[in-house]
Amino acid sequence: MAINQQAYAQYNNNKVLTASPAELTLLLYEGAIKFCNIAIIAHVDHDNLRKAQAIIEELRSTLNHKYPVAKDFEEVYKYIYNLLVTANVTKKTEDIEAALVEIRGMRDTWKQVMQKTKSV
């Protein structure tokens, strides 16, 4: 591994280790988006879709069901997950693109929540 790659890997590792729970959630959204984009570029790459699916499952498993909104989030995560599974079976990028629309929307909303809670 080249020096620049090692430095980048160390930077990413430190970013995760020092992130707050809210920042970790944002990193998960970003990761899912990245893996979906790679899957599209690679003509519906199975491995990257599985990585995106794993991230969506992680987001879903960490929901705090004491808040009523968790049920809504769970339904969106199920929908995204099903789109990714369908894309893996049908090899259609349209399903990945539909999942990306939802993931980006969730990420953007999460960013807004993070900004509002910082200013409070």
GIRA-V525081 format. One line per field, one symbol per residue. phi: phi as a letter, one per 20 degrees, with the letter a starting at -180 (. if undefined). psi: psi as a letter, one per 30 degrees, with the letter a starting at -180 (. if undefined). Layout:
phi=???
psi=???
//
This chain:
phi=.fgffffffffffffffdffgfffffffgffffgfffffffelmfgffffffffffffgffefeffdgfgffffffffffgfffffffeemdfgffffffgfffffffffffffffffee
psi=kleeeeeeeeeeeeeefgkleeeeeeeeeeeeeeeeeeeeeghikeeeeeeeeeeeeeeefgkjgfkffeeeeeeeeeeeeeeeeeeeefhkfeeeeeeeeeeeeeeeeeeeeeeefef.
//
